[in-house]
Amino acid sequence: MAGSLVSEKALRQFCETVLRKLGVPAGDARTTTDVLVVADLRGIDSHGVARLGRYVAGLKDGTMRAKDESRVVKDTSATALVDGGHSLGQVVGKKGMDLAIEKARKTAVGIVTVRNSNHYGIAGYYSLMALEHNLIGMSMTNSGPLVVPTFGRSSVLGTNPISLAAPALKEKAFVLDMATSTVPRGKIEVHNRLGQPIPPGWAVDETGRNSTDPKRVLDALASRLGGGLLPLGGEGEELGGHKGYGLALMVDVLSGVLSGAATGLQVYADEKRPNVGHFFLALDPAAFRPLDEFRRDMDRIARELKDSPKAEGQTRIYVHGEKSFARMEKYRKEGIPLDPKTVENLKKIGKDLDVPAPL
């Protein structure tokens, strides 16, 4: 089956209708859909509407609550702790970042941690929210164990993404949005579907040794025999794998330990009651210097990078976020590309819930 180009409007309407059919209130369905569609618009299709089935299953089996049951359990002028109540991670995540932004607008800084949540989509969605208020935004989340620690052979940590967004003046905002693993699990799955080997440095098998066999890696992960994704930098310390491992652990400290959420192996230990943790920060640059000066200097460093000498054979240097902003413009005009497997899954979801697929 060929892939498809789908209009943003049609895709949003489909996802919202599916979520509403499962009891999600209109506003929360809109929020959850927005996180999924923005991921696809920015080219992060591993976390876009391809993940809708995960939320449909979670809502059906009760691991994700259709109605938002999150609540603030501890609050100060600059900080808050939110209990997600096992609600949809996107809804809880937006509430957490909104609260951080509200506090930053009053006190220059807002930090919100979340426990008892679910998968919240792309980390960048929440850091981007801060840009609308000329704030610096940061977002992190822990996740189920897929990544092996340096010198280990069993996955203990999640892909634990980090995102930071900072406003510029005339240049595009700086938006870093990255997993702390070399690649997400989805890339291993794509190679497995296509019957292609994975590059060395992506994952290890159950012995803890580098593997290029995607099926062996996925089977070992599924049965918890060992093996898993490698941290950013790859195997060992020679190329900095211990640094990626440290970043993943840092995310678990801020998202899990600080909030009282689960960490490491415990994040999905109880499949009926996941306990994912998030961390959100909003910071006002104007608390340090005039906002326009900050934004002007963000432009300057971006131009210095892009105008610096190019490697042989290369014509352009990008600053983080530029490619994603360009994709958003392109996909909004031409339609969002969906791969054949995603198309098939959306049609199945639509058929099961009697919602016409937007294809």
N, C-alpha and C positions, 0 to 999 in steps of 0.2 A: 504494500500500500504506500502510495506517495505521501510525502508531507504536505502541509497546507499553509497558506497565508490567511490569517484570520484578523478581522478588524478588532481594534482595541475595544470598541463599544460592544460588539457582539460577544466577545470573550468575557467582558465584565458582566454583561447581562446573564450569560449562561451560569457563571460561577455563583453569582448572587442568588439566582433562582434555585440552584442546587442546594445552597446553604440554607435558604429560607425554608425549603421543603423539609429540611432536617431539624427545623425548630429554632434556627438562629435568627434573632431579631434583625430587622432591616439594617439598622446602623452598623451592627457588628458584622453582618454579612458583607456590607460595603467595605468595611475596614479590612477584613480578611482577604477579600477579593483584591483590594488595592495592593496589598503586600505581594500577592502572587503575580498579579499582572505587571507591577513595576519591576519585579525580578525578570520577567520575560522581556520587557521593554529594554532593560539594561543589559540583556544578553546573558543573564545568569539562569539559563533554562533548567538547570538541575533543581532550582528552588522555585520555579514558576508554577504554572497551572498543571505541570506534570505531577506535582505533589498533591493535587486536589483529592485524589483517591485516598491518600493518607488521612486527610481530615474527614472525609466521608466515613471511612472505617472507624476512626476515633469517635465520631459523633454517634455512630450506630452502636458501638460497644460500650459507650459510656466513659472511655478514658479521657474524652474531651467533652466538657459541658457546653451545651448549646447556648445557654444563657450565662452571661458574665457573672461569676460569683467571686471575683477578686475584691480585695478590700485592703485598705491601708491599716497596718497593725502597729506601726511606730512612725512618728513624725516629728521633725524639727524644722527650723526655718530653712535649712539648706539640704536636708536629707529625708529620706523616707524608706520604709520597708513595706513591700506589698506582698500579700499572700495571693497567689493567682487562683486559688480555689479550683485548680485543674480545668480552668476555662481555656478557650482557644488562645494559643500563644500570641497570635497577632493582635488580638483584642487587648490582652494583658500588656503586651509590649508597647502598644500605642499609649495606653493609659500611663504606663511607667514613664515613657519619654515625655509625654505631655506634662506630667507632674514635675519632672526634672527641669523642663523649659520654664514652667511657671515659677519655680523657685529661683532659677537663674535670673529671670527678669526682675525679681525683687531683691535678691541678695548677691548677684553676680555669679553664683555657682549653685547647681542643683545636682544631687547624686541620689539615684533611686536604685535599690536592689530588689529583686523579685525571687520568690521561692514558690514551689508547687505550681509551676506553669508547664506549658507544653512547647513543642517545636514552634519557633516564632518566625520562621522564614529567613530572609536575608538580613544580616546585621546592618547593612547599609541603609535600609529603609528608615531606621530610627535615627541614625546620625544625620541623614538628609533632612529630617524634620526640623533640626536646629537651625539650618540655613535660612529658613523662612523668617527667622527672628534675628538674623545676623549674629548668631551664636555659634561657637564650636560645639559639635556634638560627638559623643562617643557611645558605642554600643558593643556589648559582648554577650555571649551566651555559652553555657556548657551544653554538652549533648552526650548521647549514648556512646559507650566505649568502642572505638574503631581504630585508634592510633596506638602503636606500641611505643613505650618509652625507649630512649637510646640504650642500646645493649640488651633490650628485652626481646621476648618472643611472643607475648600475648598482649592484645589491645587492652588498655586501661583508661585512656583519656578519649574525649570526643575530638571532632575536628575543630571545635572551639574557636569560632571566628571572632575577629576584631574589626571594628570599623571606626574611622574617625573622619569627620567632615569639617572643613574650615572655609569660611566665605572669602572670596576675592572681590576685586573691583570690576575690571573689564575681562579678565581671564575667567575660565570656568573654575568653579569651586574645587578645592582639593578634596577628593573623596577616596579614601583607602577602604577597601572592603575585601578582606582576605581570610581564608581558613588558615589555621596554624599547622595543617598537614600539607604534604607535598601536593596532593590532589584530593578531591572529594571522592567518596565511594562511588558516586555516579559514573565517574570516568572509567573506573574498573569495570563496572557493569556494561558500559557501552562497548568496550573492547571484547568483553565476553560474548555479548550478543553478536558482534561482527566476526567472532572467531579469530581475533587478532591478539598477538602477545602484547603485554604492557611493557613500557620501557623500564629498564633497570633503574632502581631508585624510587619507585612508586610504592612498593609494598614488599612485605616478607611473608613467607609461608609459615606453617606450624612449627618449623624448626628454628625460626628467627633469621633465616637466611633470605637474601634477596631473591625474589621470584618474578618471572615474566609470564607466569601462567595465571590469567585472571580467574579461571574457574577454581583452581586450587586455593587461591587466596579467598575468594568469596565463600567457598564451601567450608573452609577452616573458620572463617568469621561466623558463619551461620550456625555452626555446631559448637562454637566456642572451644575449638581444639587448639587455638593459638593463631599466630599470624595476625596481620592487619596492615593498615596504612602506615607509612613512615611519616615522621614529623617533618615540617618544612626544613629543607637542607639535606634530607635523605638519611641514609644509614650511617651510623657511627658519628665521629666528630670531625672528620677531615673536611667536609663541606658545610659544617655548621649545624648538623642535625640536632645536636644538643641544645642549640639556640631555639629551634622550632619547638622542641620538647619543653623548654623553659617557658616559651610564650603560651603554649597550650595549658601548662600548669598554672601560669599567672591568671589566665581567664577563669580557670576552675576556682582559684582563690577568691577572685573578685565577684564572680557570678554565683558560686556555690557556697564556699566556706563563709563568706561575709554575710550572705543572706540567710544561711541555714538551710539552703537547698541541698539536694544530694550532690555528691561529687564522684568522679571516677566511675568505678564499677557499679555504684549504687544508683546512678541517674535513672536507669530503666530496670532496676532490679525487680521492682514490683510493676509488672506490665499493666496492671489495672489502675495504678495510681502513680504515673510518672511524676518526678519531682525535679523538673528542669529549672535552673536558675539563670537570671539575666542581670546585667549591670548597665545602667544608663548614666551618662554625665552630660550636662549642658554647662557651658562656660562662656561668660561675656567678655570678649576681648577688650571692651571699653573700660573694664575695671583695671586694666593695666596701661592702656594708652588710647589716644583717640581712634575710634573705629576706622575712619577713612585712612589713617596712617597704617593701621594693621592690614587692611584690605589692599592698599597700594603696595605694601611690601610683599604680600602674597603674590600679587601680579609680577613683581620684580623677580622673585625667586623662580617662578614658573617660566618666565621668559629667559632667564639665565640658563635654565636647564634645557629648554627647547632650542635655544640658539647656540648651545655648546657644540663642539665638533662631533660629527656622526661617525660611527664605526664604518669601516669599509663595506660598501654594499647597502648601507642603510640611508634612508632619506629623511627620517623624522624621529624625534624623541618625544614621547608622550609623558604627561603628568597624570597621576592616578585620577580616574574619573572621566577624563576626556573621551576615551573610547565609548564609555557607557552613555554619556550625554549624546554623542553622535548617533549611537544606535537608537536611542529613544526618539530622536527626531526622524530618523529613517523609518523605523517601525510604525510610528504614529501615522506617517504618510502612506506607507506601502502595505501595512499589515504585519502582524507578528508571526514569524515562522514557527511552526510546530512540527516536530519529527513524527514519523509514522506511528511509533508506539504510543506517543502522547495522544495523537488523534484517535487511535483505536480505544484507548482508555477513557477518553472523554465521551466517546460515543456510547461506551458501555455504561458509564455513570448516568448519562442522559436517558438511556433506555430503561435502566433500573428504576429511575425516579420519574420517568415520564416527562423529561425536559428535553426539548429539541436541541440537538448539538449544533453549535455555531459554525458548521463546516460545509 
